[in-house]
């Protein structure tokens, strides 16, 4: 990537830092909205406990990753201005891999949660298959 001057590099690095934070927020809101949707459409109290546990499993790691992204470099301005003396950064590769692993686990959990509830519905086999298909479109 070619930058004409130092200012454009600083602006680009700031944009990347903000985009990382927004990505985690967007993923949190999306997953939480799906889980809250499950709470609305499935009335089982046992299922509500599972969904609330899944909500905790989505919210807590997201907050941790947000904090890590905010303080990935100290001072914070060192994220985009590497000329600052005594700046330090965390190992972002480790954080990114951990976030990816947690994201995959959350996705599998969110996709698997409604399956037992769908099995209990009194529907014809072809209707159940269609309903399973609709709920599992998120895999794609």
N, C-alpha and C positions, 0 to 999 in steps of 0.2 A: 504494500500500500504506500503510495507516494503522498507526502504532505509537503506543501510549499514552505511552510514555516512552523515554528514551534507552537504558535497559538492554535493552528488547526489541529495539531496532534493532541494538545491539551483538551480541546473541545471534543474531539473524537473519543478520547479516553474517558471523559466525563459522561458522554452519551452511553458508552459501554457499561460504566458503573451503574448508571441509572437504569439501564435496560435489564441488568442482572437483578436488581431489586424489584423492578416491576414484574419480571418473569415469575419470581417466587410468589409475589402477591396475587398475580393472576391465577397461578396454579392453585393457590390456597382457596381463593374465592370460588373457582370452578368446582373443585372437589367438594368443598363445603356445601355448595348449592345442590349438587347431586345427592349428597347424603341427607340434606334437609328435605329434598324432594322425596326420598325414600321414607322419611318420617311421616310425610303427608299421605302417601298412598298405601302404606302397609300399616294396619292398625295393631298388630301383635305387640304386646308389652315386652316380650322377650327380644323380639327383633329390634325394638326401640333401644334396648340396652346395648345391643351389638352396634347399632348405628351410632349411638352416642360415644361408645368406645372408639369407633372408627373416626369420629369427629375429633376426638382427643388425639388420635394417632396422626391426623392430618394437621391439626392446628399447632401442637407442641413442636414437632420438628420444623415446621415452617417458620415459627417465631425464632427458633434457634438459628436456622440458616439465614434469616434476615439479619439477626444481630451479627453473625459472622461476616455477612457481606458488608454491613456498615463499617465494621472494624477490621476488615481484611488487611488493611494497611494502616499503620499509625505513624504519623498523623494521617487523618483521612485524606488530606490533599495529596499525599504521596501516591494515591491511586492514579492520579493523572499527571502529577508533576514529580518525576523521578529525580529532579535536581535538588530536592530538599535533603538537607543533611540529617543523618541519624534516622532515616525512615526505615521501617521494617514491615514486611508483609507475611501473612500466614501462608501455609502451603495450600494454595488454591486448588491444585490437582486433587489432593486428598479430600477437600471439602466438596468439590464437584462430583467426585466418584461416590462419596457418601450420600450426597443429595440425590444422585441418579439411582442408587440402590434403594433408598427410602421411597423415592417416587414410584419405582417399579412395584415395590411391595404395596404401597397405597393403591395403585391402580388395580392390581390383582384383587385386593380386598374389596374395593368398591365394585368391581365387576362381579365378584363371587357372592357378595352379600344378598342380593335379591333372589338368587337361584332357589334356595329352599322354600322361599315364600311362593315363588311361581309354581313350584311342584305341587304345592298344597291346593292350588286353585282347581275348582271343578270345571274343567274345560275339556273339549275334545282334544285328541292327540295332536291333530294338525293345528289347532289354535294354540296349544301349549308350545309347539315347535316354533310357530310364528312369533309368539310372545318372547320366547328365549332368544330368538334371532334379533328381535328389536332391542332387547336389553343388552345384548352382547355386541352390538354395532360399535361400541366404544373401543373394542379391541383393535379395530382397523385404524 
